[in-house]
Amino acid sequence: MPYALSFLDKSPIHEQESSHLALAGTLSLARKAEELGFKRFWVAEHHNTAKLASSSPEVLIGFLLAQTKHIRIGSGGVMLQHYSAYKVAENFNLLAALAPGRVDLGVGKAPGGLPLSTRALQGAYDPVRKPSFEVQLRELAGFLQHDKSGKDGEDSLAAFPVPDLPPQGFLLGASIESAKLAASLGWGFVYAGHINGDEAAISEAISAYREAGGTTALLAASVVTAPTGQAIDLSHEIRRFRVEIEGGQGVNVGSEAQALEYVRQAGAIQYRIEERTPLLIQGSPETVHATFHRLHTAFGVEEFIIDCPATAPAQRLQTIELLGRARASLAA
């Protein structure tokens, strides 16, 4: 196969199950992905969301690394705007020292929640002194490379420990600007097709990444599959809405109600809400792989990050099993 498969999990809490069971389900998925040859297993970051257990990816990554053997484990992604770049670098350098060659640091620009949680996360920061996302990301990249801020004879700052192999950096985005920024840092670029699936936009962003010197292009997509390709109605799980508020950050949310709640919590008067069409690939495992192959050929995508919109653990596990086994069969 000319492309690799990876999986993104949000640790959804299905129906009345406990958060413990939801996280145990994430571990089962990671182990199955490893067994079936997936390249990476990533976990997301969401805040103040009762039905998602993945509020702290770096903690969950450490647990998954300890319970697996060779699959790469990472974040999809750390919401950098809330944190010190220095502390994020320390966290991931420590993870990489614990599991050499197995740690990915995916970083996103989104808040991972609504304004209430953002204010709670950033309440101790002086907004006047808060750096831009690009400045934060460049600082983070420097700390991961162990650049020193001081010159000879001056104080310097490094994010220890120094791992044998540093974490691999990825920028998650859906714009030409994000693609160029990733390339300028020598990072991988993950186009968030599971949020905005417009193929012209995908082509433009990945082309811009390549033209800027980027080397590792990945595409995230929502995938729904079943043994014979029968329809599974998950349409309510994959809707995406873009919220733009005057003087604030644009965000993507999963429902119109969430979009309006974002506006309310932000206290915005001038705003715009528009529905976006995510990249949804559905059908039999063979049909899904045929689509992967088409996208690989069209855009030079080297790897697909699979986002399964199902909340039921059995459906997410089935997605990994069907696609992993079909990949092995097609390769043979």
LUMMIPA-749405 format. One record per residue: x, y, z of N, C-alpha, C, O in turn. Coordinates in steps of 0.1 Angstrom, whole numbers. Example, Ala and Ser with C-alpha at 12.3 -4.5 7.8 and 13.67 -1.06 7.14 Angstrom:
LUMMIPA-749405
   n_xx   n_yy   n_zz  ca_xx  ca_yy  ca_zz   c_xx   c_yy   c_zz   o_xx   o_yy   o_zz
    132    -57     78    123    -45     78    132    -33     78    142    -33     85
    128    -22     71    137    -11     71    129      0     79    134     11     80
***
This chain:
LUMMIPA-749405
   n_xx   n_yy   n_zz  ca_xx  ca_yy  ca_zz   c_xx   c_yy   c_zz   o_xx   o_yy   o_zz
      8    -12      0      0      0      0      9     13      0     19     13      7
      5     23     -8     14     35     -9     11     45      2     17     55      3
      1     42     11     -2     51     22     -3     43     35     -6     31     35
     -2     51     46     -3     45     59    -16     49     65    -23     58     61
    -21     41     75    -33     43     83    -30     47     97    -21     41    103
    -37     57    102    -36     61    116    -50     63    121    -59     64    114
    -51     65    134    -64     66    140    -64     78    151    -55     79    159
    -75     85    151    -77     96    161    -89     92    169   -100     89    164
    -87     93    183    -98     90    192   -101    101    201    -91    107    206
   -113    103    204   -117    114    213   -122    109    227   -126    116    235
   -121     95    229   -126     89    241   -140     93    244   -143     98    255
   -150     91    235   -164     95    238   -170     86    249   -167     74    249
   -178     92    257   -185     84    268   -198     80    262   -207     89    260
   -200     67    259   -212     63    252   -223     60    261   -222     53    271
   -235     66    259   -247     65    266   -244     66    281   -240     77    285
   -246     56    289   -245     57    304   -232     52    309   -231     50    322
   -222     49    301   -210     43    306   -202     53    314   -204     65    312
   -192     49    322   -184     57    330   -172     62    321   -169     57    311
   -166     73    326   -154     78    320   -143     67    320   -135     66    311
   -142     59    331   -132     49    332   -134     39    320   -124     35    314
   -146     35    317   -149     25    306   -146     32    293   -141     25    284
   -149     45    291   -146     51    279   -131     51    276   -126     49    265
   -123     54    286   -108     54    285   -103     40    283    -93     38    276
   -109     30    290   -105     16    287   -108     13    273   -100      5    266
   -118     18    267   -121     16    253   -111     22    244   -107     16    234
   -106     34    247    -95     40    240    -83     31    240    -76     29    230
    -79     25    251    -68     16    252    -70      4    243    -61      0    236
    -82     -2    243    -85    -13    235    -83    -10    220    -78    -18    212
    -87      2    216    -85      7    202    -71      8    199    -66      4    188
    -63     14    208    -49     16    205    -42      2    203    -33      0    194
    -45     -7    212    -39    -21    211    -43    -27    198    -35    -34    191
    -56    -26    194    -60    -32    181    -53    -25    169    -49    -32    160
    -52    -12    170    -45     -5    159    -31    -10    158    -26    -11    147
    -24    -12    169    -10    -17    169    -10    -31    163     -1    -33    154
    -19    -39    167    -19    -53    162    -21    -53    147    -15    -62    140
    -29    -44    141    -32    -44    127    -23    -35    118    -27    -33    107
    -13    -30    124     -3    -23    116     -5     -8    114      0     -2    105
    -14     -2    122    -16     12    120     -3     19    125      4     14    133
      0     31    118     12     37    121     12     46    134     21     46    142
      1     52    136     -1     61    148    -15     60    154    -24     55    148
    -15     63    167    -28     64    174    -27     77    182    -19     79    191
    -36     86    178    -37     99    184    -49    101    193    -59     95    190
    -48    110    203    -59    113    212    -61    128    211    -51    136    210
    -74    132    213    -77    146    211    -78    154    224    -76    148    235
    -80    167    224    -81    175    236    -94    183    235    -96    191    226
   -103    180    244   -116    188    245   -119    192    259   -115    184    269
   -125    203    261   -127    209    274   -142    211    277   -149    215    268
   -146    209    290   -159    212    294   -169    205    286   -180    210    283
   -166    192    282   -175    184    273   -178    171    280   -170    163    281
   -190    170    286   -194    159    295   -192    146    288   -190    135    294
   -194    145    275   -194    132    268   -181    129    262   -180    119    254
   -171    136    265   -157    133    260   -148    132    272   -147    142    280
   -140    122    273   -131    120    284   -116    125    281   -108    124    290
   -114    130    269   -100    134    265    -97    148    268    -95    156    258
    -96    152    280    -93    166    283    -78    169    284    -74    181    283
    -70    159    286    -56    161    288    -48    150    280    -44    140    286
    -45    153    267    -39    143    259    -25    138    264    -22    126    263
    -17    147    270     -4    142    274     -4    132    285      4    123    286
    -15    133    294    -16    123    304    -20    110    298    -15     99    302
    -30    110    289    -35     98    283    -24     92    274    -23     79    273
    -16    100    267     -5     95    259      5     86    268      9     75    263
      8     91    279     17     84    288     12     70    292     19     60    292
     -1     70    294     -8     57    298     -8     48    286     -4     36    287
    -11     53    274    -11     44    262      2     39    258      4     28    254
     12     47    260     26     43    257     30     31    266     37     22    261
     26     32    278     30     21    288     23      8    285     27     -2    289
     11      9    278      3     -3    275      4     -8    261     -3    -18    258
     13     -2    253     15     -7    239     30     -9    237     38     -6    246
     34    -14    226     48    -18    224     55    -10    213     67     -6    215
     49     -7    202     57     -1    191     49     10    183     55     18    176
     36     10    184     28     20    176     32     34    181     34     36    193
     32     44    173     34     58    177     22     63    183     11     61    179
     23     70    194     12     76    202     14     91    202     25     96    205
      3     98    200      5    113    200     -8    120    202    -19    114    205
     -7    133    201    -18    142    203    -24    147    190    -17    150    181
    -37    148    190    -43    153    178    -55    163    180    -66    160    177
    -51    174    187    -38    178    191    -38    186    204    -49    188    209
    -27    190    208    -26    199    220    -30    213    215    -26    218    205
    -39    219    223    -44    232    220    -35    243    226    -37    248    237
    -25    246    218    -13    254    223    -17    267    229    -10    272    238
    -27    273    224    -30    287    229    -33    288    244    -31    299    249
    -36    277    250    -39    277    264    -26    276    273    -27    278    285
    -15    272    267     -4    268    276      9    275    273     11    282    263
     18    273    282     32    277    279     39    268    270     39    256    271
     45    273    259     52    265    250     63    257    257     66    246    253
     69    263    266     80    257    274     75    245    281     82    234    281
     64    246    288     58    234    295     54    223    286     56    211    289
     48    227    274     44    216    265     57    209    260     57    196    259
     67    216    257     80    210    253     85    200    264     90    189    261
     85    205    277     90    196    287     81    183    288     87    172    289
     68    185    287     59    173    288     63    163    277     64    151    279
     64    168    264     66    159    253     81    154    252     83    143    247
     90    162    257    104    156    258    105    145    268    112    135    266
     97    147    279     97    136    289     91    123    283     96    112    285
     79    125    276     73    113    270     82    107    260     83     94    260
     89    115    252     98    109    242    110    102    248    115     93    243
    114    107    260    125    100    267    120     87    273    128     77    274
    108     86    277    102     74    282    100     63    271    101     51    274
     96     68    259     93     59    248    100     64    235     93     70    227
    113     61    234    120     67    223    115     63    209    112     51    207
    113     73    200    108     70    187     94     67    186     89     62    175
     86     70    196     72     66    195     62     77    198     50     75    199
     67     90    200     59    101    205     57    111    194     67    116    188
     44    115    191     41    125    182     35    137    190     27    135    199
     38    149    186     32    161    191     24    168    180     30    176    172
     11    165    180      3    173    171     -3    185    178     -7    184    189
     -2    196    171     -7    209    177    -18    215    169    -17    216    157
    -28    220    176    -39    227    170    -41    241    174    -36    245    185
    -47    250    166    -49    264    169    -62    266    176    -64    276    183
    -71    256    175    -85    258    180    -84    258    196    -75    254    202
    -95    263    202    -96    263    217    -99    249    223    -97    247    235
   -106    240    215   -110    228    221   -121    229    231   -123    220    239
   -129    239    230   -140    241    239   -146    255    236   -142    262    227
   -156    259    244   -163    271    243   -156    282    252   -147    279    259
   -161    295    251   -154    305    258   -152    303    273   -143    308    279
   -162    297    279   -161    295    294   -149    287    298   -141    291    307
   -146    276    290   -134    268    294   -121    275    289   -111    274    296
   -122    283    279   -110    291    274   -106    301    285    -95    303    288
   -116    308    291   -113    317    301   -108    311    314    -99    316    320
   -113    299    317   -108    292    328    -94    287    326    -85    288    336
    -90    283    314    -77    279    311    -67    290    310    -55    288    314
    -71    302    306    -62    313    304    -64    324    314    -58    335    312
    -71    322    324    -75    332    334    -63    338    341    -63    350    345
    -52    331    342    -40    336    349    -31    344    340    -20    349    344
    -34    344    327    -25    350    317    -29    365    315    -41    368    315
    -19    373    313    -21    387    309    -24    387    294    -14    385    287
    -36    390    290    -38    390    275    -30    399    267    -27    396    255
    -25    410    273    -16    419    266     -3    413    262      3    415    252
      2    404    271     15    398    270     14    384    263     24    378    259
      2    379    260      0    366    254      5    366    240      1    374    232
     15    357    236     20    358    223     10    352    213      1    345    216
     12    355    200      4    349    190      6    334    188     16    329    194
     -3    327    182     -1    313    180     12    310    173     19    301    176
     15    317    162     27    315    154     39    316    163     49    308    162
     40    327    171     51    329    180     52    317    190     63    312    192
     41    313    196     41    302    205     46    289    198     55    282    204
     42    287    186     46    274    179     61    275    176     67    264    177
     66    286    172     80    287    169     88    285    182     99    279    182
     83    291    193     90    288    206     90    274    209    101    268    213
     79    267    207     78    253    210     88    245    202     95    236    207
     88    248    189     97    241    180    112    242    184    120    233    184
    115    254    189    129    257    193    132    249    206    143    244    207
    123    248    215    125    241    227    127    226    224    135    219    230
    119    221    215    120    207    211    134    204    204    139    193    205
    139    214    198    152    212    191    163    216    201    175    215    197
    160    220    213    169    224    223    178    236    219    190    237    221
    171    245    212    177    258    209    179    266    223    170    264    231
    189    273    224    191    281    236    188    296    233    192    301    223
    181    302    243    177    316    241    189    325    243    190    337    238
    199    321    251    210    330    254    222    327    246    223    316    240
    231    336    245    244    334    237    254    330    247    252    329    259
    266    328    242    278    325    251    279    334    262    279    347    260
    280    329    274    281    338    286    268    343    291    268    350    302
    257    341    285    244    346    289    236    334    294    238    323    292
    225    338    302    216    328    307    209    322    295    206    328    285
    206    309    296    199    302    285    189    293    291    189    290    303
    179    289    283    168    281    287    166    270    278    166    271    266
    165    257    283    162    246    276    151    237    282    149    238    295
    144    229    274    133    221    280    139    207    281    139    199    272
    142    204    294    148    190    297    136    181    301    126    186    306
    138    168    299    151    161    295    152    161    280    143    164    272
    165    158    276    168    157    262    165    142    257    173    134    261
    155    139    250    153    125    246    163    121    235    168    129    227
    165    108    234    173    103    223    167    106    209    175    110    200
    154    105    208    147    109    196    136    119    200    128    115    208
    136    131    194    126    141    198    112    137    193    111    129    184
    102    142    200     89    139    194     87    145    180     93    155    177
     80    138    172     77    143    158     66    154    159     55    151    164
     69    165    153     59    176    153     50    176    141     54    174    130
     37    179    144     27    180    133     18    193    136     15    195    148
     15    200    126      5    211    128     -8    207    121     -8    203    110
    -19    208    129    -32    205    124    -38    218    119    -39    228    126
    -44    217    107    -50    229    102    -58    227     89    -58    215     84
    -64    237     84    -72    236     71    -70    248     63    -80    253     57
    -58    254     63    -56    266     56    -42    266     49    -34    259     53
    -41    275     39    -28    276     33    -18    282     43     -6    278     43
    -22    291     52    -13    297     61     -8    287     71      4    287     74
    -16    278     76    -12    267     85     -2    258     77      8    254     83
     -5    255     65      4    246     57     18    252     56     28    245     57
     19    265     52     32    272     51     39    272     64     51    271     64
     32    275     75     38    276     88     44    262     92     55    261     97
     37    251     89     42    238     92     55    235     84     65    230     90
     55    239     71     66    236     63     78    245     68     89    240     67
     76    257     72     87    265     77     94    260     89    106    263     91
     87    252     97     92    246    109     98    232    106    105    226    115
     96    227     94    100    213     92     91    203     98     95    191    100
     79    207    101     69    198    107     60    192     97     59    196     86
     54    180    101     43    175     92     31    183     93     29    191    102
     23    182     82     10    190     81     -1    180     80     -1    172     71
    -11    182     89    -23    174     89    -35    182     84    -39    191     92
    -40    180     72    -52    188     68    -64    182     75    -66    170     74
    -72    191     81    -83    186     89    -95    184     80   -105    192     81
    -95    174     72   -106    171     63   -118    167     70   -129    168     65
   -117    162     83   -129    158     90   -137    170     95   -147    169    101
   -131    182     93   -138    195     96   -142    202     83   -153    207     82
   -133    203     74   -136    209     61   -131    200     50   -119    199     47
   -141    194     43   -137    184     33   -137    189     19   -137    181     10
   -137    202     16   -137    207      3   -124    203     -4   -113    207      1
   -125    195    -15   -113    190    -21   -104    200    -27    -92    199    -28
   -110    211    -32   -102    222    -38    -94    228    -27    -82    232    -29
    -99    230    -15    -92    236     -3    -81    226      1    -70    230      4
    -84    213      1    -74    203      5    -62    204     -5    -50    204     -1
    -65    205    -18    -55    205    -28    -46    218    -27    -34    217    -28
    -52    229    -24    -45    242    -23    -36    242    -11    -24    246    -12
    -41    237      0    -33    237     13    -21    227     11    -10    231     15
    -23    215      6    -12    205      5     -2    210     -5     10    208     -3
     -7    216    -16      2    221    -26     11    232    -20     23    233    -23
      5    241    -13     12    252     -6     23    246      4     34    251      5
     19    236     11     28    229     20     40    224     12     52    226     16
     38    217      1     49    211     -7     58    222    -13     70    221    -12
     51    232    -18     59    243    -24     68    251    -14     78    256    -18
     63    251     -2     71    257      9     82    248     15     89    252     24
     83    236      9     94    227     14     89    216     24     97    209     29
     76    215     26     71    205     35     72    191     29     72    189     17
     74    181     38     77    168     33     66    157     37     65    147     31
     59    159     48     50    149     53     36    154     54     32    161     63
     28    150     44     14    155     43      4    144     47      4    133     41
     -4    147     57    -14    137     62    -28    144     60    -30    156     59
    -38    135     59    -52    140     57    -61    133     67    -61    120     68
    -68    140     75    -78    135     85    -91    134     78    -95    144     71
    -98    123     80   -111    121     73   -120    114     83   -116    105     90
   -133    117     82   -143    109     89   -146     96     81   -148     97     69
   -146     85     88   -148     72     81   -159     64     87   -159     62     99
   -168     59     79   -179     50     84   -178     38     75   -180     39     63
   -176     27     81   -175     14     73   -182      3     80   -184      3     92
   -186     -7     72   -192    -19     77   -189    -31     68   -184    -28     56
   -190    -43     72   -185    -54     64   -190    -55     50   -182    -58     41
   -203    -51     48   -208    -52     34   -211    -38     29   -218    -37     18
   -207    -28     36   -209    -14     32   -223     -9     34   -227      1     29
   -231    -16     43   -245    -12     45   -245      2     52   -235      5     59
   -255     10     50   -256     23     55   -256     23     70   -263     15     77
   -248     32     76   -249     35     91   -251     50     92   -243     58     88
   -263     53     98   -266     67     99   -259     74    111   -263     73    122
   -249     81    107   -241     89    117   -241    103    113   -232    111    117
   -251    107    105   -251    121    100   -251    131    111   -245    142    109
   -257    128    122   -258    138    133   -245    139    140   -242    149    147
   -236    130    138   -223    130    144   -212    138    136   -202    142    142
   -215    140    124   -204    146    115   -207    160    110   -199    165    102
   -217    166    115   -220    180    110   -210    189    117   -206    188    129
   -206    199    109   -196    209    114   -201    223    111   -205    226    100
   -199    232    120   -203    246    119   -192    255    122   -185    253    132
   -190    265    113   -179    275    115   -185    287    121   -195    293    116
   -180    292    132   -184    304    139   -174    315    138   -162    313    142
   -177    326    132   -168    338    131   -175    349    139   -186    353    136
   -167    354    149   -172    365    157   -163    377    156   -151    376    154
   -169    389    156   -162    401    154   -151    403    165   -154    403    177
   -138    404    160   -127    407    170   -123    394    177   -115    395    187
   -128    382    173   -124    370    181   -119    359    171   -119    361    159
   -116    348    177   -111    337    169   -122    329    163   -132    326    170
   -121    325    150   -131    316    144   -129    302    149   -117    298    151
   -140    295    151   -139    281    156   -149    272    149   -158    277    142
   -146    259    150   -155    249    144   -162    241    155   -155    237    165
   -175    239    154   -182    232    165   -191    222    158   -192    221    145
   -197    213    166   -204    201    160   -219    203    158   -225    194    153
   -225    214    162   -239    216    160   -242    231    159   -234    239    164
   -254    234    154   -258    248    154   -260    253    168   -258    265    171
   -265    245    176   -268    248    190   -254    252    197   -254    262    205
   -244    244    195   -231    248    200   -226    261    195   -219    269    202
   -228    263    182   -224    276    176   -230    288    183   -224    298    186
   -243    287    185   -251    297    192   -246    299    206   -245    310    212
   -243    288    213   -238    288    227   -224    295    227   -221    302    236
   -216    292    217   -203    299    216   -205    314    215   -198    321    222
   -214    318    207   -217    332    205   -221    338    218   -217    349    222
   -230    331    225   -236    336    238   -225    338    249   -223    348    255
   -216    327    250   -206    328    260   -195    338    257   -189    344    266
   -193    341    244   -184    351    240   -189    365    241   -182    375    241
   -202    366    243   -209    379    244   -208    387    231   -208    399    231
   -208    380    220   -206    386    206   -220    391    201   -230    385    204
   -219    402    195   -231    408    188   -230    406    173   -240    402    167
   -219    408    168   -217    406    153   -210    392    151   -199    390    156
   -217    384    144   -211    370    142   -217    364    129   -227    369    124
   -211    353    125   -215    346    113   -214    331    116   -203    327    121
   -224    323    112   -224    309    114   -226    303    100   -236    306     94
   -218    294     96   -220    286     84   -217    272     85   -207    268     92
   -225    263     79   -222    249     80   -211    245     70   -211    250     58
   -202    236     74   -192    231     66   -194    216     63   -201    209     71
   -189    212     52   -191    198     48   -178    190     51   -168    193     43
   -178    182     60   -165    174     63   -163    163     52   -172    160     45
   -151    159     52   -148    148     43   -152    135     50   -146    130     59
   -163    129     44   -169    117     49   -167    106     39   -171    107     28
   -160     95     43   -157     84     34   -165     72     40   -163     68     52
   -174     66     33   -183     56     38   -185     45     28   -184     47     16
   -188     33     33   -190     21     25   -182      9     30   -178      9     42
   -181     -1     22   -173    -13     26   -159     -9     28   -154      2     23
   -151    -17     35   -137    -15     36   -129    -13     23   -121     -4     21
   -133    -20     13   -127    -19      0   -130     -6     -7   -122      0    -13
   -143     -1     -5   -147     12    -10   -139     23     -4   -135     32    -10
   -138     22     10   -130     32     17   -116     33     12   -110     43     10
   -109     21     10    -96     21      6    -94     26     -9    -84     32    -12
   -104     23    -17   -104     29    -30   -104     44    -30    -97     51    -38
   -112     50    -21   -112     64    -19    -98     69    -14    -93     79    -18
    -93     62     -4    -80     66      1    -70     66    -11    -61     75    -12
    -70     56    -19    -61     55    -30    -62     67    -40    -53     72    -45
    -75     70    -42    -78     82    -51    -72     95    -45    -65    102    -52
    -74     97    -33    -69    109    -26    -54    109    -25    -48    119    -26
    -48     97    -23    -34     96    -23    -28    100    -36    -18    107    -37
    -34     95    -47    -29     98    -60    -31    113    -64    -23    119    -70
    -43    118    -60    -46    132    -64    -38    142    -57    -34    152    -62
    -36    140    -44    -30    150    -35    -16    147    -29    -10    155    -23
    -12    135    -32      1    131    -26      0    128    -11     11    130     -5
    -11    125     -6    -13    122      8     -6    109     11     -8     99      5
      3    110     21     11     98     25      4     89     36      8     78     38
     -5     96     43    -11     89     55    -25     95     58    -27    107     56
    -34     86     62    -47     91     65    -50     89     80    -47     78     86
    -54    100     87    -58     99    101    -73     97    101    -81    105     97
    -77     85    106    -91     81    106    -98     86    118    -94     83    129
   -109     94    116   -117     99    127   -131     92    125   -138     95    116
   -133     83    134   -146     75    134   -156     83    142   -155     84    154
   -167     88    135   -177     95    143   -186     87    153   -193     93    161
   -185     74    152   -193     66    161   -188     68    176   -176     69    178
   -198     68    185   -194     69    199   -194     55    205   -187     53    216
   -201     45    199   -201     32    205   -187     25    203   -182     25    192
   -182     20    214   -168     14    213   -167      3    203   -157      2    196
   -178     -5    202   -178    -16    192   -177    -11    178   -170    -18    170
   -183      0    175   -183      5    161   -169     10    158   -164      9    147
   -163     17    167   -149     23    165   -139     11    163   -130     12    155
   -141      1    172   -132    -11    171   -134    -18    157   -124    -22    151
   -146    -19    153   -149    -25    140   -143    -17    129   -138    -23    119
   -143     -4    129   -136      4    119   -121      1    118   -116     -1    107
   -115      0    129   -100     -3    129    -98    -18    123    -90    -20    115
   -106    -27    128   -105    -41    123   -107    -42    108    -99    -48    101
   -118    -37    104   -121    -38     89   -111    -32     80   -107    -37     70
   -107    -19     84    -98    -12     75    -84    -18     76    -77    -19     66
    -80    -23     88    -67    -29     89    -66    -42     82    -56    -44     75
    -76    -50     83    -76    -63     76    -77    -62     61    -71    -69     53
    -85    -52     57    -87    -50     42    -74    -45     36    -70    -48     25
    -67    -36     44    -54    -31     39    -44    -43     37    -37    -43     27
    -43    -52     47    -34    -63     46    -38    -72     34    -29    -77     27
    -51    -74     32    -56    -82     21    -53    -76      7    -48    -83     -2
    -55    -63      6    -52    -56     -7    -37    -56     -9    -33    -57    -21
    -29    -54      1    -15    -54     -1    -10    -67     -6      0    -68    -14
    -16    -78     -1    -12    -91     -5    -15    -94    -19    -13   -105    -24
***
